[in-house]
């Protein structure tokens, strides 16, 4: 995107009502977010994300993005299950619903890209409290999932993503299957929320007064982060091999690298450093018997190998040794007017008791497009999910749609499917033909 195009997209960002999710106006907002998200990733990889950051701060769009993030989260919890239960809902294409499910991932990914900067954190103003609550909900889900099933397996995660844009348009996925994909998508969204939370803890001195209290006492994030260190949901053992989740995929870790710290491990430890070693945090946090016993579990993980990779952990080691032999003074009781988040409660109160009515309205006006409307929207999606842009973002080379090997050829009509040979393309043509006609 040129600077002028990026500014136009940022200026056009605006909040939307829960009832309007999936409609034409909302889909345009999704396109703006998706384009800015892809632009942000490419800019960050080139070290040029400063322009996007300045635009979001100048036009005060971070609170708008946080509002949209929470709005679509509520849609997933309250309205999407109602849609899946409607017996007479048999959409021509389920891709419009998938776009809504994917919207949350797009926004949290964009926030992860820009929240590294202090100015972004400050520009969130009071909505940072809502974002802290959002991150807490995602990390609690991640911790609960890891203790129950240790980790999301790579086989499960492969079911999360549809094979391609065209396959979802040509072969509608049952709403129940979409619900399963939504549950699997939560894993990656939760990992993004972890990164965002760590960036927020980097700026504890710049946060609103209530933010630190909310992280330390309302949500007890230090103990939640200890849970993540203990159970490490982004690693799992499968068929006797250790796998770790990095850059959107599971990788088998060779024996010599099994003690190597991943980026996700680092995010947890850095967040703990920020929350436990800051004087303000130590003053506010209540080191009671339970919290102290949980934090002292970290000593078992602070090995020499780990500290060599993140030398700042020496300070954590010293702090925990001190904590083990002392009884820190309890926080002083002060009369405090606590700030509370408002976005989540506002949306719930405004739409309470209307979930089924909203679902039926969206079935009629958003999720049951005619064939002509679907073709028009397919062209817009093709422009939004620019294939050249997607290829620049993809860490791996394209794979054949039929046999899965590396592919160098793609359909010349829609340019959306890849094949290794002409034989594979012919074999797949009957299945691909409806989508190709729609996209071309």
Beta strands, then each sheet from edge to edge (+ up, - down):
strand 1: 235-238
strand 2: 241-246
strand 3: 249-252
strand 4: 409-410
strand 5: 418-419
sheet 1: 1+ 2- 3+
sheet 2: 4+ 5-
end
